[in-house]
Amino acid sequence: MHDVIRHTATENIDVMPANIDLSAAEVQLVTEVGREQILAGVLRKVRNEYDVIIIDCQPSLGLLTVNALTAADGVIIPVAAEFFALRGVALLMQSIEKVQHRINPDLQVFGVLVTMFTRTLHSEEVLQRIYEAFQGRVLHSVISRSIKLPDSTVAAVPITIFAPEHKTAKEYREVARELISNGVVE
């Protein structure tokens, strides 16, 4: 496990980057006994070394995502402020409920985080539908669409360091404050 963890230039942040081999992992997991709990077992070895472990899943509902949900204490569901994203969130919620009932009864939904928001009628309508569909679960903080996010990704630097005064960086700090005040993160 330690051989795949990479220290970053950002203090107190390590990453385990995904690569093309990860797609083969899903195929290999299919034949494994206890396949849904492999990641949980791996993370147990390093869990005490970190305050928080964030697993950034691909937007699919495959075995890797089920592994992440099985290993997690909770989930933050990012949803783009676009109509097509609503269906994906509904499917993810069904998967979360299955994992809660069958494998990880302690799994919590920490919140739905609206991302890629623009001040358009379309985004406003989607935001309203998200509030209606996920009453009480939607975080108050909303992340705006911004070119700075892909720029910070290319630079391999968090947006809060890449452009600390940018609106999007401030929004992510607000998300962090909200999660702390909700008791999700200490």
C-alpha positions in Angstrom: 0.0 0.0 0.0 2.7 2.5 1.0 4.5 1.9 -2.4 1.5 3.5 -4.3 0.9 6.4 -2.0 2.5 9.6 -3.3 3.3 12.7 -1.3 2.4 15.9 -2.9 3.8 19.4 -2.9 0.8 20.4 -0.8 1.5 19.9 2.9 -0.4 17.0 4.6 -2.0 15.8 1.3 -1.0 12.4 -0.1 -2.6 10.8 -3.1 -3.0 7.3 -4.5 -3.3 8.1 -8.2 -5.3 5.9 -10.5 -3.9 4.7 -13.8 -5.0 2.5 -16.7 -4.4 -0.6 -14.7 -7.3 0.2 -12.5 -9.7 -0.7 -15.3 -8.3 -4.2 -15.2 -8.8 -4.4 -11.5 -12.6 -4.4 -11.9 -12.3 -7.5 -14.1 -10.0 -9.2 -11.6 -12.3 -8.4 -8.7 -15.2 -10.3 -10.3 -13.8 -13.7 -9.4 -12.5 -12.7 -5.9 -14.2 -14.0 -2.8 -15.3 -11.0 -0.7 -14.7 -8.8 -3.7 -16.8 -5.9 -2.3 -14.5 -5.6 0.7 -11.0 -5.7 -0.8 -10.5 -1.9 -0.7 -11.7 -1.7 2.9 -9.1 -4.3 3.9 -6.4 -2.4 2.1 -7.3 1.0 3.6 -7.4 -0.5 7.1 -3.6 -0.8 6.9 -3.2 3.0 6.6 -6.4 4.4 8.1 -4.7 5.5 11.3 -2.1 7.5 9.4 -4.6 10.0 8.1 -7.3 12.3 9.5 -9.4 11.8 6.4 -9.3 9.5 3.4 -11.2 10.7 0.3 -12.0 8.2 -2.4 -12.8 10.0 -5.7 -14.8 7.5 -7.7 -15.5 7.5 -11.4 -19.1 8.2 -12.3 -20.1 4.6 -12.7 -21.8 2.1 -10.4 -19.3 -0.8 -11.0 -17.5 -3.0 -8.5 -14.8 -0.4 -7.8 -17.5 2.1 -6.7 -19.1 -0.6 -4.6 -15.7 -1.3 -3.0 -15.4 2.5 -2.2 -18.9 2.6 -0.6 -18.1 -0.5 1.4 -14.8 1.0 2.7 -16.3 4.4 3.4 -17.8 5.9 6.5 -19.8 8.3 4.4 -20.3 9.7 0.9 -20.5 13.2 -0.5 -22.3 13.0 -3.8 -21.2 15.6 -6.3 -23.9 16.4 -8.9 -23.4 18.7 -11.9 -26.2 21.4 -12.2 -27.4 19.7 -15.4 -30.5 17.7 -16.0 -28.7 14.6 -17.3 -26.9 14.3 -14.0 -30.1 13.9 -12.0 -30.7 10.4 -13.3 -27.1 9.3 -12.3 -27.6 10.6 -8.8 -30.8 8.7 -8.4 -29.1 5.5 -9.5 -26.2 6.2 -7.2 -28.6 6.6 -4.3 -30.1 3.2 -5.1 -26.6 1.7 -5.0 -25.8 3.4 -1.7 -29.0 2.0 -0.2 -28.1 -1.5 -1.4 -24.6 -1.2 0.1 -26.2 0.1 3.4 -28.6 -2.9 3.6 -26.2 -5.6 2.5 -22.6 -4.7 3.4 -22.0 -1.4 5.2 -25.0 -0.4 7.4 -22.9 2.4 8.9 -22.5 4.2 5.5 -23.9 7.7 5.7 -24.7 10.2 3.0 -22.9 13.3 4.2 -24.5 15.4 1.6 -25.2 16.2 -2.1 -22.8 18.8 -3.4 -24.0 20.8 -6.4 -21.1 21.5 -8.9 -20.7 23.2 -12.2 -23.3 25.7 -11.3 -23.9 28.7 -13.6 -26.2 31.6 -13.1 -28.6 30.4 -15.9 -32.2 29.4 -15.8 -31.2 25.8 -16.6 -28.9 25.6 -13.6 -31.4 27.3 -11.3 -34.1 24.8 -12.4 -31.8 21.8 -11.8 -30.8 23.2 -8.4 -34.5 23.4 -7.4 -35.1 19.8 -8.5 -32.0 18.7 -6.6 -33.4 20.4 -3.4 -36.8 18.7 -4.0 -35.4 15.3 -4.7 -32.8 15.2 -1.9 -34.5 17.2 0.8 -32.3 17.9 3.8 -29.3 16.2 2.2 -28.1 19.0 -0.1 -25.1 21.0 1.1 -25.8 24.7 1.2 -22.4 25.4 -0.5 -22.5 25.3 -4.3 -19.5 25.0 -6.6 -19.6 27.3 -9.7 -18.4 26.2 -13.1 -14.9 27.7 -13.7 -12.0 27.3 -16.1 -9.7 27.6 -13.1 -10.6 24.1 -12.0 -9.3 22.3 -15.1 -6.3 24.7 -15.0 -5.5 23.7 -11.4 -5.9 20.0 -12.3 -3.4 20.4 -15.1 -1.0 22.1 -12.7 -1.6 19.3 -10.1 -2.3 21.8 -7.4 -5.5 22.2 -5.4 -7.7 25.2 -6.5 -7.3 26.7 -3.0 -3.6 27.0 -3.6 -3.6 27.5 -7.4 -5.9 30.5 -7.2 -6.7 31.0 -3.5 -8.7 34.2 -4.0 -10.8 32.8 -6.9 -14.5 32.4 -6.3 -14.3 28.6 -6.8 -11.5 28.3 -4.2 -13.6 30.2 -1.8 -16.6 27.9 -2.5 -14.5 24.8 -1.8 -13.3 26.3 1.5 -17.0 27.0 2.3 -17.7 23.3 1.6 -15.0 22.3 4.0 -16.4 24.7 6.7 -19.8 23.2 6.2 -18.6 19.7 6.5 -16.7 20.6 9.7 -19.8 22.3 11.2 -21.9 19.3 10.3 -19.5 17.0 12.2 -18.3 15.2 9.1 -14.7 16.3 9.4 -13.0 17.3 12.6 
